Amino acid sequence: MKTFIALTLLAVASAAPTADKPEPTYEPRYEPRYAPAPYKPAYKQTAYEEPPKYEYQYAVADHYSGADFNQNEARDGYATNGEYRVVLPDGRTQIVTYTVQDNESGYVADVKYEGEASYPEEKPSYKPAYKPAYEPAPAYEA
């Protein structure tokens, strides 16, 4: 009998009305999107319409090291011309004169040499090693 009552209670409990539960649905949530602000740089670069124009020259004459050279150059727009001179170790002077007419012509150089190459006879700058001056020890005769 106890079994019958337990089964009856179980049947009544399972037959009790329940609320309808809807099936869960998953839909994406869209966050509001805003277009980025248009790019506006804080600094406005100056447009340089004026072509470059400059001149310079320098010279170095260091007798201790033997360095002796100079250069000068002038530029007006793309037209550039200049010259540099270098005293070479053999005594000659190399002179390079160069020009650039525009940005398409390229570097045009004319190389000349002044003077005659001289190669002095090499003289050793060392002295022979020191020779000790000593006399042999005296020999004793018996």
C-alpha angles and dihedrals in degrees: 000000000000089000091053093052092048092051092047092051090049092051092049092048093050092047094055112119116256131193117262111257113207118226111259116255124199117208123172118251115225118212115214111265124214124196113241117255113264114264113262115170115219092219121060111205116229114243110228110213096165113094117235118269126180146137131202142165138179140175134200123195112171108167093184094062096026094239111149119162142127141185140193129186138176128192131189111175107314093333108102130171133171149140137223132191129201127185105223124216091252091061099257123121117230113210119192118187114187139181138186113194099187140340092280104044097068131207114326115190133187113199121198135170127214124201133014125288112247125193109189117211110271114249119192111243095203131088125221116268117275114272112213114231109220137144124226116258114266116266118227121214122204 
